[in-house]
Amino acid sequence: MKVILKENIENLGKRGDIINVAAGYGRNYLIPRKLALQVTPSNMKMVEMEQKALRKKLDREVESFQSVIDQLNQTSLTFERKAGDKDVIFGSVSTADIKEALDKLGLEVEKKKILLAEPVKRLGNYTVPIKIFHDEQAEIKIEVKKEGAEDEGMPPVSEDKAVEEKEAVTVEEKKEEGPIEPEEEKKDEPASEEAIAEVIPEEKKEEKSEAVTETKPEESSESDINENKEK
């Protein structure tokens, strides 16, 4: 029998869809629960009007859910787990873990709408679909990383080590500036007389001049010459 759905029904259809169902299922379940209306030649006009109204209602719902979809599409969750060889984690990340993390962010999602095929058991990045209603879905990103991975292999740097590293950097900078050329050795050259004269103190000069004066022979006077002649 043909029925028009008045509600969204899982694995069956959306509001306003006209579908074929088993007569017993339609009469005994869908119609009594007001989930569907039987389609007959006599009520076709009523069915068409009902279908338009249901479609409009569905469009409004899609718009209201779109903000939720956008928000979930931008959501990323991170889980830390202890891991052994080959990135296999101890335990797992399940739909319950994902729901709990979403609840903390204020995103209320039913556990059954988290479409995780099986619990995550390895480190890595994953995309998990979230069913909103029928074909409308969102996708969240989850990362499972090793617990304490950021701290591994990074011992604290001691003060002495920091000083050594600083000095090493300074040496490297000096190397980049270029080698320092050694000063040329000055060759010993004989000192000039003028240089020696500058070094000799004034007192020494005076003593030298006096010594020269004393050793100079005295000139003979005229009286001494006459005396010698008379003799």
Residue pairs with C-beta under 8 A, 6 or more apart in sequence:
1 20
1 21
1 22
1 23
1 26
1 27
1 38
1 39
2 18
2 19
2 20
2 38
2 39
3 18
3 19
3 21
3 26
3 30
3 31
3 36
3 37
3 38
3 39
4 16
4 17
4 18
4 36
4 37
4 39
4 47
4 50
4 51
4 54
5 12
5 13
5 14
5 15
5 16
5 17
5 18
5 19
5 30
5 35
5 36
5 54
6 15
6 34
6 35
6 36
6 37
6 50
6 54
7 15
7 35
7 36
8 14
8 15
8 58
8 133
8 134
9 35
12 19
12 21
13 19
14 58
14 134
15 54
15 55
15 57
15 58
16 50
16 51
16 52
16 54
16 55
16 58
18 39
18 47
18 51
21 30
21 36
26 36
26 38
27 38
29 35
30 36
31 37
31 38
37 43
37 47
37 50
39 47
61 133
62 136
65 132
65 133
65 136
68 107
68 132
68 138
69 132
69 136
69 137
69 138
70 138
71 107
71 138
72 107
72 109
72 130
72 138
72 139
72 140
73 138
73 139
73 140
75 102
75 105
75 107
75 140
75 141
76 140
76 141
76 142
76 143
77 98
77 101
77 102
77 140
77 141
77 142
77 143
78 142
78 143
78 145
79 93
79 97
79 101
79 120
79 142
79 143
79 144
79 145
80 144
80 145
80 146
80 147
80 148
81 89
81 90
81 91
81 93
81 123
81 144
81 145
81 146
81 147
82 89
82 90
82 91
82 146
82 147
83 89
83 90
83 123
83 146
83 147
84 90
86 122
87 122
87 123
87 124
87 146
88 121
88 122
89 120
89 121
89 122
89 123
89 144
92 119
92 120
92 121
93 119
93 120
93 142
93 144
94 116
94 119
94 120
95 111
95 114
95 116
95 119
96 111
98 114
98 116
98 128
98 140
98 142
99 109
99 111
99 114
102 108
102 109
102 140
109 130
113 130
113 131
113 132
114 128
114 130
115 128
115 129
115 130
115 131
115 137
116 128
120 126
120 142
120 144
122 144
123 144
123 145
123 146
124 143
124 144
125 141
125 142
125 143
125 144
126 141
126 142
126 143
126 144
127 139
127 140
127 141
127 142
128 139
128 140
128 141
128 142
129 137
129 138
129 139
130 137
130 138
130 139
130 140
131 137
132 138
146 152
157 165
